[in-house]
Amino acid sequence: MKDSLFSSVLEAIGETPLVELRRLTKGRNGRILAKLDYLNPGFSKKDRIARQIVEDAEADSSLRPGQTVVELTSGNTGTGLAIVCGIKGYPFVAVMSKGNSIERARMMSALGAEVVLVDQLPGSPPGQVSGGDLEKVEQEAQRIVRERGAFRADQFRHRGNFRAHLLHTGPEFLRQAGGAIDAFCDFAGTGGSFAGCAAAFKAQNPAIRCFVVEPNGAAVLAGESITNPNHRIQGGGYAMADLPLLEARNIDGYIKVSDDEAIRTARALARHEGIFAGFSSGANAAAALQLLDTTYQGKTIAILMCDSGLKYLSTSLWPDELVQRPGSFVRG
Ligand SMILES: Cc1ncc(COP(=O)(O)O)c(C=O)c1O
């Protein structure tokens, strides 16, 4: 519990607040409950999976004392692992695309990680990491693992990713909301947050409907073809049709969100709710608004605020025009 004295920051991971977005939903019928996971020590929900993957690997001896840990990251999992490995005494190498914002690389380095930045494919714009860019990062991560005999945290496959949300995030949502959740929607990267929360929700109440959120033009999980691989919603939407952690039986549907919708809604969260979060949090809130405006009028939708807006200060999410004309980018 958060009112105890902790022996390390690892115990400060999770148990994040749940807040009703009354201002964002003003004039609408229904509620959105947002879990402020950007308040974790590394400013993202990925601290949860970093701790779970490392502790599960310690428990099953797949991670040896002092062994190097390597992971492909868009920055957040790497930050979580940098914190967890730093405290537990494992050297950590983060392998990241140059397309992700530079704040992340700086933060991981500050936390003691060795950061390896991988060039994007020719033609891929900075800030828009495609599935192809990610494939290059994957190749580099595999090379470093081989070279150093390292433990690969493997967030796309390791069950610790799923278990972090099954054992903690999902049950926290249910407890904090008093069980009153009708639907959950989540922008998928690895799909671990979606899968773990959805499994926890359905175990308690099979009537809770769970929707995967994808970028417009890269909705491959929904079975659509890719027309916009370089979308701007950082942290997910990699257009990978096969996400090993996703369980089809817990997916009730798919929601598409445009770059513009995600960005506009992230700015509205900051301006109207005092919630300074990133692109994917904007995508989740935009998807929840779509549900309230259509089939879920009068219902309660649960979403995650995945990471902090501070991680995107160098990006177009918070452009200079916002400083010059505060509020000019949001409705109302
Ligand atoms: C900012 C952000 N949003 C969303 C996601 C997607 O979460 P998940 O991998 O659990 O699907 C990630 C994953 O790295 C992320 O960093």
The ligand as an ORCA input file, in Angstrom:
! r2SCAN-3c Opt
* xyz 0 1
  C       3.281      4.750    -24.363
  C       2.813      3.355    -24.631
  N       1.523      3.175    -24.898
  C       1.031      1.955    -25.179
  C       1.857      0.848    -25.212
  C       1.274     -0.489    -25.553
  O       1.148     -1.313    -24.416
  P       1.201     -2.878    -24.537
  O       2.585     -3.234    -24.969
  O       0.891     -3.401    -23.185
  O       0.207     -3.271    -25.574
  C       3.202      0.989    -24.919
  C       4.117     -0.145    -24.990
  O       5.318     -0.028    -25.025
  C       3.707      2.279    -24.615
  O       5.009      2.473    -24.345
*
